[in-house]
Amino acid sequence: MPRDIRAITPRRAGREWVEKILSWDFETLVMAHGPVIQSDARAFVHEAFGWLLRR
């Protein structure tokens, strides 16, 4: 995750959003700028935003 993205969102608010997204039932992720993740997209999101989930 680029440093500028990490600096934009207050950690607590960002963590709440990532936790909410991870509570959804999804397998596929379509991003505006990036690859389409066709399986196990929750794991991809968890890995991408793991820095936010760590307390």
Buried (B, 14 or more C-beta within 10 A) or exposed (E): EEEEEEEEEEEEEBBEEBEEBBEEEEEEBEEEEEEEBEEEBBEBBBEBBEBBEEE
